[in-house]
Amino acid sequence: MVIRPIFSALLRNSAGAILVALQIAITLAIVVNAVYLTAQRVALVGRPSGIDDQNIFSFSVEGFEKDFDFIAMVREDMVLLRQLPGVIDAAPMHQVPLSGSGSSSGYYSLPDKKGKDSPAAYYRTDDHGVEALGVKLADGKDFDASMIEWTAKDEQGQPPVAVVSRGFAEALFPGETNLAGKVFYDAQSKPIRIVGVIDHMHGSWVGWDKVDRAMLVPRVSEYTRYIVRTKPGELDRVMKETETALRKRDPNRVVGKLNKMSDDKQRSYSGDMMMAFTLTVVTGLVVVFSSLGIFGLATFNVNSRTRQIGTRRAVGARKLDIVQYFLAENWIVTTAGVLVGCGLALAVGYWLSTQYQLPRLDLYYLVGGVLGLWALGQLAAWQPALRAAKVSPAMATRNT
């Protein structure tokens, strides 16, 4: 096929072609970056927490009697909860991972705030905390009962031992393989020995870039919550029985609302899920409008060149030649838009990465966007090209 006549025809009617090319360029820039950001959000929401978050619920219990013995209540409640059918384990915990609410502090690999430093979310619990969360120990051991500090009032500082996540331990001791037994220090240079290392665990704030840095400390004090881990499929039933059993054991207290950890997790990721949904809708609308633009240009070209098409048919052009002509014309317009769009997409990706600390645009997405828009352009022009091929040679003799 001779390309020169196609260029000549486009130059004679350049306004529409330029507008469609610009629309394609903007579409490529928006779609590629939107799809990339959507993929990032989806991957973020779907990443494993390391916790058995689909089978855990939590709640608070408060007494209102004078001289209420909170610690005694916790001990007795734990015995009751751990014996309920369908319960794997239960533990007191002053905050709940993945909930968006928690406590954190900074720690150091050497005294006097020296060496490597890293923050971590911490959770006060007892020797059932690891099993109740469903996390897996990669090194060392869990707390034993003798390590647990039962205090009526909350105390400052941390106990001398901790079970930490691998992410936190490796941040303090990079390159080390035997992490259990290592000693790190709080801001007051108090030593804390690592007794166990959790293979993977997320803390309370899913949007935190250090969400995998968490630790459990062996202390139970007032105003703690309860977490209960159930066998798969038993969560709803156990939640109902838990509330009934606790109120029956002691009606003179308040059992707070029972919250599924999966619901807490969903709420924490709600912003990411909304962003992914919004970007998906925007991407779909931009693609639709771009397709309509390409379709409209191709339809206009066919309608405005009826006599030209008829003349070509009269001198021997086949229907296939007409289809190829309009598809080639559309491919040229699409390619011009794609070339401009590549630069625009990279510029937008760079701006997003610098302004919002987002990952740089993956070039695989750009290549996919280019191929996708080429295919979309040809599909959008296919029906007008087929209609052009049906123009009769007799049209060449009609007056305009």
C-alpha positions in Angstrom: 0.0 0.0 0.0 1.2 3.5 -0.9 1.4 5.6 2.3 1.9 9.0 0.6 -1.7 9.5 -0.5 -2.8 8.7 3.0 -0.5 11.4 4.4 -1.8 13.9 1.8 -5.4 13.2 2.8 -4.6 13.6 6.5 -2.8 16.9 5.8 -5.8 18.2 3.9 -8.1 17.4 6.9 -5.5 17.8 9.7 -7.6 19.4 12.4 -9.6 16.3 13.3 -6.5 14.0 13.0 -4.5 16.3 15.4 -7.4 16.4 17.9 -7.7 12.6 17.9 -3.9 12.2 18.2 -3.9 14.5 21.2 -6.8 12.6 22.7 -4.9 9.3 22.2 -1.7 10.8 23.8 -3.7 12.0 26.9 -5.4 8.6 27.0 -2.1 6.8 27.0 -0.7 9.0 29.8 -3.7 8.6 32.0 -4.4 4.9 31.4 -0.9 3.7 31.8 -0.3 5.5 35.1 -3.8 4.8 36.4 -3.5 1.1 35.6 -0.1 1.0 37.3 -1.4 2.8 40.4 -4.4 0.5 40.5 -2.1 -2.6 40.3 0.0 -1.1 43.2 -3.2 -0.6 45.3 -4.5 -4.1 44.6 -1.2 -5.6 45.5 -1.1 -3.6 48.7 -4.5 -4.7 49.7 -3.9 -8.3 48.9 -0.5 -8.7 50.6 -0.4 -11.2 53.5 -0.4 -9.8 57.0 1.3 -12.9 58.5 -1.7 -13.0 60.9 -4.7 -15.3 60.8 -6.8 -12.2 60.2 -9.8 -14.1 58.8 -10.4 -16.1 62.0 -9.8 -13.5 64.8 -12.1 -11.2 66.6 -11.5 -8.7 69.4 -13.4 -6.8 72.0 -13.0 -4.9 75.3 -14.3 -5.7 78.7 -14.7 -3.1 81.5 -15.8 -3.4 85.1 -17.6 -0.6 86.9 -17.8 -1.9 90.5 -15.7 -0.3 93.2 -12.3 -1.9 93.7 -12.8 -3.9 90.6 -9.9 -6.4 90.1 -9.2 -6.1 86.4 -6.2 -8.5 86.3 -8.2 -11.2 88.1 -11.0 -10.7 85.6 -8.6 -11.1 82.7 -7.1 -14.3 84.1 -10.5 -15.9 84.7 -11.8 -14.8 81.3 -8.8 -16.2 79.5 -9.4 -19.6 81.1 -13.1 -19.5 80.0 -12.4 -18.3 76.4 -9.7 -20.9 75.8 -12.1 -23.7 76.7 -14.9 -22.6 74.4 -15.5 -25.1 71.5 -14.0 -23.8 68.2 -11.4 -21.6 69.9 -7.8 -22.1 69.0 -6.5 -19.6 71.5 -7.2 -16.3 73.2 -5.0 -13.6 74.7 -5.2 -10.2 76.2 -3.7 -7.5 74.0 -3.7 -3.8 74.6 -4.0 -2.9 70.9 -5.1 -4.9 67.8 -2.9 -5.2 64.7 -4.4 -4.0 61.4 -7.0 -1.9 63.2 -5.4 1.5 62.6 -4.9 2.1 66.3 -1.8 1.1 68.2 1.4 2.2 69.9 5.0 2.5 68.6 8.4 3.6 69.8 11.9 3.9 68.5 14.6 1.3 69.3 18.4 1.0 68.7 20.9 -1.7 68.2 23.3 -0.1 70.7 22.9 1.8 74.0 22.7 5.6 74.1 20.7 5.8 70.8 23.6 4.5 68.8 24.0 1.9 66.0 21.1 1.0 63.8 17.7 2.5 64.7 14.1 1.5 63.8 10.6 2.2 65.1 8.3 -0.7 65.8 4.6 -1.1 66.8 4.4 -3.0 70.1 1.7 -5.1 71.6 1.4 -6.0 75.3 0.2 -9.6 75.7 0.8 -12.8 77.5 2.3 -16.2 76.6 -0.7 -17.0 74.3 -0.3 -13.9 72.1 1.7 -15.7 69.3 -0.8 -18.5 69.0 -3.8 -16.2 69.3 -2.6 -14.1 66.4 -1.7 -17.2 64.3 1.8 -15.9 63.5 4.7 -18.3 62.9 8.0 -18.2 64.7 11.0 -18.5 62.4 13.6 -18.5 65.2 13.8 -18.7 69.0 10.7 -19.4 71.2 7.6 -17.9 72.5 7.2 -16.4 76.0 6.8 -18.7 78.9 4.4 -17.9 81.8 7.2 -16.7 84.1 8.1 -13.9 81.7 4.6 -12.2 81.9 4.3 -9.0 84.0 0.8 -8.6 85.4 0.4 -5.0 86.5 -2.7 -3.3 87.8 -1.6 0.0 86.3 0.2 0.7 83.0 3.9 1.2 83.5 6.4 3.1 81.5 9.2 1.3 79.5 9.2 -2.2 78.2 9.9 -5.6 79.8 13.4 -7.0 79.3 12.4 -9.5 76.6 10.3 -9.4 73.4 9.1 -11.5 70.5 9.8 -9.4 67.4 9.0 -9.6 63.7 11.7 -10.5 61.2 11.3 -7.1 59.5 12.1 -5.3 62.7 15.0 -7.6 63.7 16.6 -7.3 60.3 16.3 -3.5 60.4 18.3 -3.4 63.6 20.7 -6.2 62.7 21.1 -6.2 58.9 22.9 -9.2 57.6 22.6 -11.2 60.8 21.2 -14.7 60.6 20.9 -15.7 64.3 18.5 -13.0 65.5 17.1 -14.8 68.5 19.2 -13.8 71.6 20.2 -10.4 70.1 19.8 -7.4 72.5 18.5 -4.0 71.4 17.7 -0.9 73.4 14.9 1.5 74.0 15.3 5.3 74.1 16.4 5.1 77.7 19.1 2.6 76.9 17.2 -0.2 78.6 18.2 -3.6 77.1 15.6 -5.8 75.6 16.5 -9.4 74.5 14.9 -11.0 71.5 13.5 -14.4 72.6 11.7 -15.2 69.4 11.5 -14.0 65.8 8.1 -13.9 64.0 8.5 -14.8 60.3 6.2 -12.1 59.1 3.7 -9.8 60.9 2.0 -6.5 60.1 1.3 -3.9 62.7 -1.6 -1.5 63.1 -1.1 1.0 60.3 -1.3 -0.6 56.9 -0.2 2.6 55.2 3.0 2.8 57.1 6.1 1.9 55.1 7.4 0.1 58.2 4.2 -1.9 58.8 6.2 -5.2 59.0 8.1 -3.9 62.1 6.2 -5.1 65.1 6.9 -6.8 68.5 5.1 -8.5 71.3 6.0 -7.7 74.9 5.1 -9.8 77.9 3.0 -7.5 80.0 -0.7 -7.3 80.8 -2.2 -4.2 82.5 -5.5 -2.4 82.7 -7.5 -1.3 79.7 -6.4 -4.2 77.6 -8.5 -5.9 74.9 -9.2 -9.6 74.2 -8.4 -11.3 71.0 -9.8 -14.7 70.1 -8.7 -16.9 67.3 -11.1 -19.6 66.1 -11.0 -22.6 63.8 -11.9 -21.8 60.2 -15.6 -21.6 59.7 -16.3 -21.2 63.5 -15.9 -17.4 63.8 -19.5 -16.3 63.8 -20.7 -19.1 66.1 -17.9 -18.5 68.6 -18.5 -14.8 68.7 -22.1 -15.4 69.8 -21.1 -17.9 72.4 -18.3 -15.7 73.7 -20.6 -12.8 74.5 -23.2 -15.1 76.2 -20.5 -16.9 78.2 -18.8 -13.7 79.5 -22.0 -12.1 80.5 -23.1 -15.2 82.2 -19.9 -15.5 84.2 -20.1 -12.0 85.5 -23.0 -9.8 84.6 -21.6 -6.8 86.5 -19.4 -5.5 83.7 -19.6 -4.2 80.2 -18.6 -6.4 77.2 -17.8 -4.2 74.3 -18.7 -4.7 70.7 -17.1 -7.7 69.1 -15.1 -6.8 66.0 -13.8 -9.2 63.4 -10.2 -8.5 62.5 -11.1 -9.0 58.8 -13.5 -6.0 59.1 -10.8 -3.9 60.8 -8.4 -4.8 58.0 -11.0 -3.9 55.4 -11.6 -0.5 57.0 -7.8 0.1 57.2 -7.5 -0.6 53.5 -10.7 1.3 52.5 -8.8 4.2 51.2 -6.6 2.0 48.9 -9.7 0.1 47.7 -11.6 3.3 47.0 -8.6 4.6 45.0 -8.3 1.4 43.0 -12.1 1.5 42.2 -11.9 5.2 41.3 -8.9 4.7 39.0 -10.6 1.7 37.4 -13.7 3.8 36.6 -11.6 6.7 35.3 -9.6 4.3 33.1 -12.7 2.8 31.7 -14.3 6.2 30.9 -11.1 7.5 29.3 -10.8 4.4 27.1 -14.4 4.7 26.0 -14.1 8.4 25.1 -10.9 7.7 23.2 -12.6 4.9 21.3 -15.5 7.2 20.4 -13.0 9.9 19.2 -11.3 7.4 16.9 -14.6 6.0 15.7 -15.9 9.5 15.0 -12.9 10.6 13.0 -13.0 7.4 10.9 -16.7 7.8 10.3 -16.3 11.5 9.3 -13.5 10.5 6.8 -15.7 7.9 5.3 -18.7 10.2 4.9 -16.6 13.1 3.5 -14.9 10.9 0.9 -17.7 8.9 -0.6 -17.0 10.0 -4.2 -13.2 9.4 -3.7 -14.0 5.9 -2.5 -16.4 5.3 -5.4 -13.8 6.5 -7.8 -11.2 4.1 -6.4 -13.7 1.3 -6.6 -14.5 2.2 -10.2 -10.8 2.0 -11.2 -10.4 -1.5 -9.7 -9.8 -1.1 -6.0 -11.0 -4.1 -4.1 -13.1 -3.9 -0.9 -10.0 -5.1 1.0 -8.0 -2.2 -0.4 -10.5 0.3 1.0 -10.5 -1.3 4.4 -6.7 -1.4 4.5 -6.6 2.3 3.4 -8.7 3.5 6.3 -7.1 1.2 8.8 -3.7 2.4 7.7 -4.8 6.0 8.0 -6.1 5.4 11.5 -2.9 3.6 12.4 -0.9 6.7 11.4 -3.0 8.9 13.6 -2.9 6.5 16.5 0.9 6.1 16.2 1.4 9.9 16.3 -0.7 10.0 19.4 1.1 7.1 21.0 4.5 8.7 20.4 3.5 11.9 22.1 1.7 9.9 24.8 4.8 7.9 25.7 6.7 11.1 26.6 3.6 12.4 28.4 3.1 9.2 30.3 6.7 9.1 31.5 6.5 12.8 32.5 3.3 12.1 34.6 4.9 9.0 36.1 8.0 10.9 37.1 5.9 13.7 38.6 3.8 11.3 40.6 6.9 9.5 41.9 8.5 12.7 43.1 5.5 14.4 44.5 3.8 11.5 46.3 6.8 9.1 46.8 5.2 6.5 44.5 7.2 3.8 42.6 8.5 4.9 39.2 6.3 3.8 36.3 7.1 0.3 35.2 7.9 0.4 31.4 6.1 -2.9 31.0 2.9 -1.0 31.6 3.9 1.6 29.0 4.6 -1.1 26.4 1.3 -2.7 27.2 -0.5 0.6 26.9 1.0 1.3 23.5 0.0 -2.1 22.2 -3.5 -1.8 23.7 -4.1 1.6 22.1 -2.9 0.4 18.7 -5.4 -2.5 19.0 -8.1 -0.2 20.3 -7.6 2.2 17.4 -7.9 -0.5 14.8 -11.0 -1.9 16.4 -12.7 1.5 16.7 -11.9 2.2 13.0 -12.9 -1.3 11.8 -16.7 -0.7 11.4 -16.3 2.6 9.5 -13.7 1.0 7.3 -16.1 -1.9 6.5 -18.8 0.6 5.7 -16.4 2.4 3.3 -15.7 -0.8 1.5 -19.5 -1.1 0.7 -19.5 2.1 -1.2 -20.6 1.4 -4.8 -18.4 2.4 -7.7 -21.5 4.3 -9.0 -21.0 6.9 -6.3 -18.1 8.3 -8.4 -20.6 9.6 -10.9 -22.9 11.3 -8.5 -22.9 15.1 -8.0 -21.8 16.4 -4.6 
